[in-house]
Amino acid sequence: MQLMSLPRCGVRDKVGFGSDNRSKRYALQGSRWRVKGLTYKISKYPKRLKRADVDAEILRAFSVWSEFTDLTFTPKTSGPVHIEIKFVESEHGDGDAFDGMGGTLAHAFFPVFGGDAHFDDAELWTIGSPRGTNLFQVAAHEFGHSLGLSHSDVRSALMAPFYRGFEPVFKLDSDDVLAIQALYGKRSTQGGNGLNPTSGGAYPKTTQKPIFSPPKTPRDDQLCRDPKIDALFNSADGETYAFKGNKYYRLTENSVADGYPKSISDGWPGLPGDIDAAFTYKNGKTYFFKGTKYWRFNGRSVDGDYPKEISEGFTGVPDHLDAAMVWGGNGKIYFFKGSKFWRFDPLKRPPVKSSYPKPISNWEGLPNSLDAALQYTNGYTYFFKGDKYYRFNDRTFAVDYADPPFPRPSGHWWFGCKNTPSTTGNIMDNTEESNLPSSYNYDDHDDALLFDAVDNTGFNTYVDFHFKHAEEYFSQNKVEMNFKHMMKPVIVLIKISPMVPFPYKYMVQLLTILY
């Protein structure tokens, strides 16, 4: 079964971050509650279950987390609470509509955004049954987000992003325990907090088929002998490809797909080997760079009269690049060479500001002279150099803290190499308005990039957001947050419907506003 076909949590892996099943570690979102005694209420119940049964399952789900910490959860029926729980359908006022049965099951807000949890009432919620979707398991997962946990890289963890199906004997994974205790500390007294959510035998046992197969070692061991790669990118159809010399590899969750490597000239006719950099833009086009030239591909077919000079389509960007990517923090294109990086914005004239290039050291923890960069499908940004890779946390603007630490061997974690050990010994640009100048010059960057950028400006809303007011809100609601970069009002570009309410607690859409 493919992971992406499984029902999943609606919280983005980026602000969790994410789970690529390579880094094998929990992730913390960055905010937490400053009090241990939390309150909650169910303001809207599901249509198909009895209220008393729902109350019991929700309490049991909270108890998953209180068993290993000093957190307590007290239900209320009215008045203000820390965590509000609703069972709703489709559009429900937070700008993140549900999609009906299957797909997204629920989503929750991190403490900095209010902690509320919403469940799609179009799902068939069940209790103690392999039919439908198990309420207890999904609720326990969502409450992990409400407490500040992001999605885990560990498949067996409760905080993995995909719903694995009914588990008659539930046990919290050690990765989840480490994660919650990293935020709130260990439980100071022995024993559980009332109901024991991990006790076995509550449900009849069922036999489940394994979903995942063990990692495979690539048939061609070139990447294991020398894991250094030339370029890495996600294609428009969601696949991840690594380029090395005149070969390319399709990557699975933790290895190289069967049948690879293949010849670049066969997979992308007209494209040479030894590529410098590559990325796929939001228009679905993939751009390859080598020397002074670049190629634009639509799928596996080269467009028009390519290749073209980099100076023609990407004015202000140097030749002989090291790496390139579209960064999820702002949707702009970043190019890396030596100790410098450039930001390319097709909506601006010039597309590269005069303040560039800037030092790569702005991306805290990254080395110079990178080999490849990638915004992966889990929302994390990955950088590669030599036989190592770095996972960059876009919300802390630094290489992620983890155990084992980064950098890690890319052969083991990305290419499925068994002969490689598994361990080894920020951008601070202000958010700017992106309205297209009336005197815009179309000749200084690629036309397809411009078309896609212009096509989306009609949906943009500019919001004048004052950090002073936000800090007051978070302080009143006992949320810990780092405000060292929140010293002045900024204009924030967001995509929201003007009909959607916009209280501070629903700022989950503003992925980087607080950093």
C-alpha positions as CSV (number, residue, x, y, z in Angstrom):
1,M,0.0,0.0,0.0
2,Q,1.4,3.4,-0.9
3,L,1.8,5.9,2.0
4,M,0.1,8.7,0.1
5,S,-3.0,6.6,-0.5
6,L,-3.5,6.2,3.3
7,P,-5.9,8.4,5.2
8,R,-3.8,11.0,7.0
9,C,-3.7,13.9,9.4
10,G,-4.3,17.3,7.9
11,V,-1.5,19.1,9.8
12,R,1.3,19.9,7.3
13,D,4.4,17.8,7.8
14,K,6.4,21.1,7.4
15,V,5.2,22.5,10.6
16,G,5.7,19.3,11.9
17,F,7.9,18.6,9.6
18,G,7.8,16.0,8.6
19,S,8.3,12.4,8.0
20,D,10.5,11.0,5.2
21,N,11.3,7.8,7.1
22,R,15.0,8.5,6.8
23,S,15.8,10.7,9.8
24,K,14.0,8.3,12.2
25,R,13.2,10.9,14.9
26,Y,10.4,12.9,16.4
27,A,10.0,16.6,15.6
28,L,8.9,19.5,17.9
29,Q,7.0,22.4,16.4
30,G,8.5,25.0,18.6
31,S,5.7,26.1,20.9
32,R,4.2,24.6,24.1
33,W,1.8,25.3,26.9
34,R,3.4,27.0,29.9
35,V,0.9,25.3,32.3
36,K,0.6,21.6,33.1
37,G,-3.2,21.8,33.9
38,L,-5.1,22.0,30.6
39,T,-8.8,22.2,30.0
40,Y,-10.8,21.1,27.0
41,K,-14.4,20.9,25.8
42,I,-16.2,19.2,23.0
43,S,-18.3,22.0,21.4
44,K,-19.7,19.8,18.6
45,Y,-20.1,16.1,18.8
46,P,-20.1,13.5,15.9
47,K,-23.5,12.6,14.4
48,R,-23.0,8.8,14.6
49,L,-21.7,8.2,18.1
50,K,-23.2,8.6,21.6
51,R,-21.9,11.6,23.6
52,A,-20.9,9.5,26.6
53,D,-18.9,7.2,24.4
54,V,-17.1,10.1,22.7
55,D,-16.4,11.7,26.1
56,A,-14.7,8.4,27.2
57,E,-12.6,8.1,24.1
58,I,-11.4,11.7,24.2
59,L,-10.4,11.4,27.8
60,R,-8.6,8.1,27.0
61,A,-6.8,9.9,24.1
62,F,-5.6,12.7,26.4
63,S,-4.5,10.1,28.9
64,V,-2.0,8.8,26.4
65,W,0.1,11.9,27.0
66,S,-0.6,12.4,30.7
67,E,0.7,8.9,31.5
68,F,4.2,10.0,30.7
69,T,4.2,13.6,31.9
70,D,2.7,15.8,34.6
71,L,0.1,17.1,32.2
72,T,-3.5,16.9,33.4
73,F,-6.6,17.4,31.2
74,T,-9.9,18.5,32.7
75,P,-13.1,18.4,30.6
76,K,-15.5,21.4,30.7
77,T,-18.9,21.9,29.1
78,S,-18.8,25.7,28.8
79,G,-16.6,28.8,29.1
80,P,-13.1,29.3,27.8
81,V,-10.7,26.3,27.6
82,H,-7.3,25.6,26.3
83,I,-8.3,23.1,23.7
84,E,-11.7,23.1,21.9
85,I,-12.8,20.0,20.0
86,K,-15.2,19.9,17.1
87,F,-16.6,17.4,14.7
88,V,-17.3,19.3,11.5
89,E,-17.5,18.9,7.7
90,S,-16.1,20.6,4.6
91,E,-15.5,24.3,5.2
92,H,-15.7,25.1,8.9
93,G,-14.3,28.5,9.4
94,D,-10.6,28.1,9.7
95,G,-9.7,28.2,6.1
96,D,-8.7,24.5,5.9
97,A,-11.7,22.7,4.6
98,F,-12.1,18.9,5.0
99,D,-12.4,16.7,2.0
100,G,-15.1,14.2,2.9
101,M,-14.6,10.5,3.7
102,G,-11.0,9.3,3.3
103,G,-8.1,11.6,2.7
104,T,-7.7,14.1,5.6
105,L,-9.2,12.7,8.8
106,A,-8.6,15.6,11.2
107,H,-6.3,18.5,12.0
108,A,-5.2,20.3,15.1
109,F,-3.5,23.6,15.9
110,F,-0.2,23.9,17.7
111,P,-0.2,25.7,21.1
112,V,0.9,28.9,19.5
113,F,-2.2,28.8,17.3
114,G,-4.7,27.9,20.1
115,G,-4.5,24.1,20.3
116,D,-7.9,23.3,19.0
117,A,-8.6,20.0,17.2
118,H,-11.1,19.5,14.4
119,F,-12.3,16.1,13.1
120,D,-14.0,15.5,9.8
121,D,-17.5,14.3,10.6
122,A,-17.8,12.8,7.2
123,E,-15.6,10.0,8.4
124,L,-17.1,6.9,9.8
125,W,-15.8,7.3,13.4
126,T,-15.8,4.0,15.4
127,I,-14.9,2.8,18.8
128,G,-13.2,-0.6,19.4
129,S,-13.8,-1.8,15.9
130,P,-11.7,-2.5,12.8
131,R,-14.5,-0.9,10.8
132,G,-14.3,2.8,9.9
133,T,-11.7,5.1,11.5
134,N,-10.8,4.6,15.2
135,L,-11.6,7.8,17.1
136,F,-9.2,7.1,20.0
137,Q,-6.1,6.6,17.8
138,V,-6.8,9.7,15.6
139,A,-7.7,11.9,18.6
140,A,-4.5,10.9,20.5
141,H,-2.5,11.8,17.4
142,E,-4.2,15.2,17.0
143,F,-3.8,16.0,20.7
144,G,-0.1,15.5,20.2
145,H,-0.2,18.4,17.8
146,S,-2.3,20.4,20.3
147,L,0.6,19.9,22.7
148,G,3.3,21.0,20.3
149,L,4.4,17.8,18.6
150,S,5.0,17.7,14.8
151,H,4.9,14.6,12.6
152,S,7.4,12.0,13.4
153,D,9.8,10.3,11.0
154,V,9.3,7.0,12.8
155,R,6.7,4.8,11.1
156,S,5.7,3.1,14.3
157,A,5.1,6.3,16.2
158,L,1.7,7.6,17.0
159,M,2.8,11.0,15.5
160,A,3.6,9.5,12.1
161,P,1.4,11.4,9.6
162,F,-0.6,8.5,8.2
163,Y,-3.4,6.5,9.9
164,R,-2.4,2.9,9.9
165,G,-5.7,1.4,10.8
166,F,-7.2,0.0,14.0
167,E,-4.8,-1.3,16.6
168,P,-6.6,-3.5,19.1
169,V,-3.6,-3.4,21.5
170,F,-2.4,0.2,21.5
171,K,1.0,1.1,22.9
172,L,2.7,4.5,22.7
173,D,6.0,4.3,20.8
174,S,9.1,5.2,22.6
175,D,9.7,8.0,20.0
176,D,6.4,9.6,21.1
177,V,7.4,9.3,24.8
178,L,10.7,11.0,24.1
179,A,9.0,13.8,22.1
180,I,6.4,14.7,24.7
181,Q,8.9,14.5,27.5
182,A,11.3,16.8,25.6
183,L,8.5,19.5,25.8
184,Y,7.0,18.8,29.3
185,G,9.5,16.7,31.2
186,K,9.1,13.2,32.7
187,R,6.3,12.3,35.0
188,S,7.3,13.1,38.6
189,T,5.2,10.3,40.2
190,Q,4.8,6.6,39.4
191,G,1.8,5.2,37.6
192,G,-0.7,6.6,35.2
193,N,-3.2,9.4,35.5
194,G,-6.4,7.5,36.0
195,L,-7.3,5.5,32.9
196,N,-4.4,3.6,31.5
197,P,-4.5,4.2,27.7
198,T,-1.8,1.7,26.9
199,S,-3.2,-1.4,28.6
200,G,-3.7,-4.3,26.3
201,G,-6.8,-6.4,25.8
202,A,-9.3,-3.6,25.5
203,Y,-10.3,-4.7,22.0
204,P,-10.4,-8.1,20.3
205,K,-7.3,-8.9,18.4
206,T,-7.3,-8.8,14.6
207,T,-4.7,-9.8,12.1
208,Q,-3.3,-6.9,10.0
209,K,-1.2,-7.1,6.9
210,P,2.1,-5.3,7.0
211,I,2.1,-2.0,5.1
212,F,5.8,-1.5,4.7
213,S,8.5,-3.6,3.2
214,P,12.1,-3.4,4.5
215,P,14.5,-1.1,2.7
216,K,16.2,-2.5,-0.3
217,T,19.8,-2.0,-1.3
218,P,20.2,-0.5,-4.8
219,R,21.2,-3.1,-7.4
220,D,23.8,-0.6,-8.7
221,D,26.0,0.2,-5.7
222,Q,27.6,3.4,-7.2
223,L,25.7,5.6,-4.8
224,C,26.8,3.4,-1.9
225,R,30.4,3.6,-3.0
226,D,30.3,7.3,-3.6
227,P,27.0,8.9,-2.3
228,K,28.0,12.4,-3.6
229,I,25.2,13.5,-6.1
230,D,25.0,16.3,-8.7
231,A,21.3,17.3,-8.2
232,L,18.1,16.3,-6.5
233,F,14.5,17.4,-7.2
234,N,10.9,16.5,-7.0
235,S,9.1,16.1,-10.3
236,A,5.6,17.5,-11.0
237,D,4.2,14.0,-10.5
238,G,5.6,13.7,-7.0
239,E,8.6,11.5,-7.7
240,T,12.0,12.3,-6.3
241,Y,15.1,11.9,-8.5
242,A,18.8,12.1,-7.9
243,F,21.2,12.8,-10.7
244,K,24.8,11.7,-10.7
245,G,27.1,11.8,-13.7
246,N,25.1,10.5,-16.7
247,K,22.7,8.5,-14.6
248,Y,19.6,9.2,-12.6
249,Y,17.9,7.4,-9.7
250,R,14.3,7.4,-8.6
251,L,14.1,7.4,-4.8
252,T,11.6,5.6,-2.7
253,E,10.9,6.4,1.0
254,N,14.2,5.0,2.1
255,S,16.1,3.6,-0.8
256,V,16.5,3.5,-4.6
257,A,13.7,2.1,-6.7
258,D,14.2,-1.2,-8.5
259,G,15.5,-0.9,-12.0
260,Y,17.7,2.2,-11.4
261,P,20.0,3.8,-12.2
262,K,19.0,4.8,-15.8
263,S,20.6,6.9,-18.4
264,I,19.7,10.6,-18.2
265,S,19.7,10.8,-22.0
266,D,17.0,8.1,-22.1
267,G,14.9,9.5,-19.3
268,W,15.2,13.2,-20.3
269,P,16.0,13.3,-24.1
270,G,18.2,16.3,-24.9
271,L,19.5,16.7,-21.4
272,P,23.2,16.2,-20.8
273,G,24.9,14.5,-17.9
274,D,26.8,16.1,-15.0
275,I,24.0,18.5,-14.1
276,D,24.8,21.3,-11.7
277,A,21.3,21.9,-10.2
278,A,17.6,21.3,-10.8
279,F,14.2,22.2,-9.4
280,T,10.6,21.9,-10.3
281,Y,8.6,25.2,-10.1
282,K,4.9,25.5,-9.2
283,N,4.0,25.8,-12.9
284,G,5.0,22.1,-13.2
285,K,8.1,22.8,-15.2
286,T,11.4,21.3,-14.3
287,Y,14.5,23.4,-14.8
288,F,18.0,21.9,-15.2
289,F,21.2,23.9,-15.0
290,K,24.7,23.1,-16.3
291,G,27.5,25.6,-16.9
292,T,26.1,28.7,-18.4
293,K,22.9,27.1,-19.7
294,Y,19.6,25.9,-18.5
295,W,16.9,23.5,-19.9
296,R,13.2,23.7,-19.2
297,F,11.3,20.4,-19.3
298,N,7.5,19.7,-19.3
299,G,7.5,16.2,-17.9
300,R,10.1,14.3,-19.9
301,S,10.0,16.6,-22.9
302,V,12.2,19.6,-23.4
303,D,10.4,22.9,-24.1
304,G,10.9,24.9,-27.3
305,D,14.3,26.2,-28.2
306,Y,16.1,25.2,-25.0
307,P,18.8,25.2,-23.7
308,K,19.1,28.9,-23.1
309,E,21.7,31.1,-21.4
310,I,21.2,31.4,-17.6
311,S,21.7,35.1,-18.0
312,E,18.8,35.2,-20.4
313,G,16.2,33.5,-18.3
314,F,17.5,34.1,-14.8
315,T,19.1,37.5,-14.8
316,G,21.3,38.1,-11.8
317,V,21.9,34.4,-11.2
318,P,25.5,33.2,-11.7
319,D,26.7,30.4,-14.0
320,H,28.2,27.1,-12.8
321,L,25.8,26.7,-9.9
322,D,26.2,24.3,-6.9
323,A,22.5,23.8,-6.1
324,A,19.0,25.3,-6.6
325,M,15.5,24.8,-5.0
326,V,12.1,26.4,-4.5
327,W,12.0,27.2,-0.8
328,G,8.7,26.5,0.9
329,G,9.1,29.3,3.3
330,N,8.1,31.9,0.7
331,G,7.8,30.1,-2.6
332,K,10.8,31.8,-4.1
333,I,13.8,30.3,-6.0
334,Y,17.1,30.0,-4.3
335,F,20.5,29.4,-6.0
336,F,23.7,28.4,-4.2
337,K,27.3,28.8,-5.3
338,G,30.4,28.7,-3.2
339,S,29.8,30.6,0.0
340,K,26.9,32.7,-1.4
341,F,23.2,32.3,-2.3
342,W,20.8,34.3,-4.5
343,R,17.0,34.7,-4.2
344,F,15.2,34.9,-7.4
345,D,11.6,36.3,-7.5
346,P,9.9,36.4,-11.0
347,L,7.5,39.0,-9.7
348,K,10.2,41.5,-9.0
349,R,12.3,43.8,-11.3
350,P,15.1,43.1,-11.0
351,P,14.2,39.5,-10.0
352,V,17.4,39.4,-7.9
353,K,17.6,42.2,-5.4
354,S,20.7,44.3,-5.2
355,S,21.3,43.0,-1.6
356,Y,22.2,39.6,-3.1
357,P,24.3,37.5,-3.0
358,K,24.3,36.9,0.7
359,P,26.4,34.5,2.7
360,I,25.2,30.9,3.1
361,S,26.0,31.3,6.8
362,N,22.6,33.0,7.0
363,W,21.2,29.4,6.8
364,E,22.5,28.5,10.3
365,G,24.6,25.3,10.3
366,L,24.9,24.8,6.5
367,P,28.4,24.5,4.9
368,N,29.6,26.3,1.8
369,S,29.9,24.6,-1.7
370,L,26.8,22.5,-1.5
371,D,26.0,19.7,-4.0
372,A,22.2,19.7,-4.0
373,A,19.2,21.1,-2.3
374,L,15.6,19.9,-2.0
375,Q,12.3,21.0,-0.5
376,Y,11.1,17.4,0.1
377,T,7.5,16.3,0.1
378,N,7.4,16.3,3.9
379,G,8.0,20.0,4.0
380,Y,11.5,19.9,5.3
381,T,14.4,21.3,3.4
382,Y,17.4,19.1,2.8
383,F,20.9,20.1,1.7
384,F,23.6,17.7,0.4
385,K,27.4,17.9,0.4
386,G,29.7,15.1,-0.3
387,D,28.4,11.9,1.3
388,K,26.4,13.8,4.0
389,Y,23.1,15.6,4.2
390,Y,21.6,18.3,6.4
391,R,17.9,18.6,7.4
392,F,17.0,22.3,7.7
393,N,14.1,23.4,9.9
394,D,12.4,26.3,8.1
395,R,10.7,27.5,11.3
396,T,13.9,27.8,13.4
397,F,16.1,28.9,10.5
398,A,18.7,26.4,11.4
399,V,19.9,22.8,10.8
400,D,17.6,20.6,12.8
401,Y,18.6,19.4,16.2
402,A,18.4,15.6,16.3
403,D,20.0,12.4,17.6
404,P,21.9,11.2,15.7
405,P,22.9,14.8,14.7
406,F,23.1,16.3,11.3
407,P,24.9,16.0,9.0
408,R,24.2,12.3,8.4
409,P,25.4,9.8,5.8
410,S,23.1,10.1,2.8
411,G,24.0,6.6,1.7
412,H,22.3,5.0,4.7
413,W,19.4,7.4,5.1
414,W,18.5,8.2,1.5
415,F,19.9,5.5,-0.7
416,G,19.3,2.4,1.4
417,C,23.0,1.5,1.6
418,K,23.8,-1.3,4.2
419,N,27.5,-0.8,4.2
420,T,27.2,2.8,5.5
421,P,27.0,3.7,9.2
422,S,23.8,5.4,10.2
423,T,25.5,8.0,12.3
424,T,28.5,10.4,12.0
425,G,30.5,11.8,14.6
426,N,18.4,30.9,8.4
427,I,17.2,33.0,6.0
428,M,16.2,36.3,7.7
429,D,14.7,38.1,4.7
430,N,11.7,40.3,5.6
431,T,8.4,39.3,4.0
432,E,7.6,41.8,1.2
433,E,4.7,42.8,-0.9
434,S,4.8,41.0,-4.3
435,N,2.5,43.1,-6.5
436,L,3.7,43.2,-10.1
437,P,5.1,46.7,-11.1
438,S,3.3,48.3,-14.0
439,S,6.6,48.8,-15.8
440,Y,7.6,45.2,-15.5
441,N,10.3,44.0,-17.9
442,Y,9.5,40.5,-19.2
443,D,12.9,39.9,-20.7
444,D,15.0,39.3,-17.6
445,H,13.6,36.0,-16.5
446,D,11.9,32.9,-17.9
447,D,8.4,33.6,-19.2
448,A,6.8,30.5,-17.7
449,L,8.0,31.5,-14.3
450,L,6.4,34.9,-14.7
451,F,3.1,33.6,-16.1
452,D,2.6,31.3,-13.1
453,A,3.5,34.0,-10.6
454,V,1.2,36.5,-12.1
455,D,-1.6,34.0,-12.4
456,N,-1.7,33.6,-8.6
457,T,-1.6,37.3,-7.5
458,G,-5.3,37.7,-7.8
459,F,-5.8,35.4,-4.8
460,N,-3.4,37.2,-2.5
461,T,-4.6,39.2,0.5
462,Y,-2.3,41.6,2.3
463,V,-2.7,41.7,6.0
464,D,-1.2,44.2,8.3
465,F,-0.2,42.1,11.3
466,H,1.1,43.7,14.5
467,F,3.4,41.5,16.5
468,K,2.7,43.5,19.6
469,H,-0.9,42.4,19.7
470,A,0.0,38.8,18.9
471,E,2.5,38.7,21.8
472,E,-0.2,40.0,24.1
473,Y,-2.6,37.3,22.9
474,F,-0.1,34.5,23.4
475,S,0.9,35.8,26.8
476,Q,-2.7,35.9,28.0
477,N,-3.1,32.3,26.8
478,K,0.0,31.0,28.4
479,V,1.8,30.1,25.2
480,E,5.6,30.1,25.1
481,M,7.1,31.6,21.9
482,N,10.3,33.3,20.9
483,F,9.6,36.9,20.0
484,K,13.1,38.1,19.4
485,H,12.4,38.7,15.7
486,M,9.0,40.3,16.4
487,M,10.0,43.9,16.9
488,K,8.0,45.7,14.3
489,P,4.8,45.4,12.2
490,V,5.2,43.6,8.9
491,I,3.1,43.2,5.8
492,V,2.4,39.5,5.4
493,L,1.3,37.9,2.2
494,I,-1.2,35.2,2.8
495,K,-3.8,33.3,0.8
496,I,-7.2,33.4,2.6
497,S,-10.8,33.9,1.6
498,P,-12.0,37.3,2.8
499,M,-15.0,35.5,4.3
500,V,-12.9,33.4,6.7
501,P,-12.6,34.7,10.2
502,F,-9.0,35.6,11.2
503,P,-8.5,35.6,14.9
504,Y,-4.9,35.0,16.0
505,K,-5.5,31.4,17.0
506,Y,-6.2,30.5,13.4
507,M,-2.9,31.7,12.0
508,V,-1.8,28.2,11.1
509,Q,-2.0,29.3,7.4
510,L,0.9,31.8,8.0
511,L,3.6,29.2,7.9
512,T,6.5,31.5,8.7
513,I,4.8,34.6,10.1
514,L,6.1,34.2,13.6
515,Y,9.8,33.6,12.7
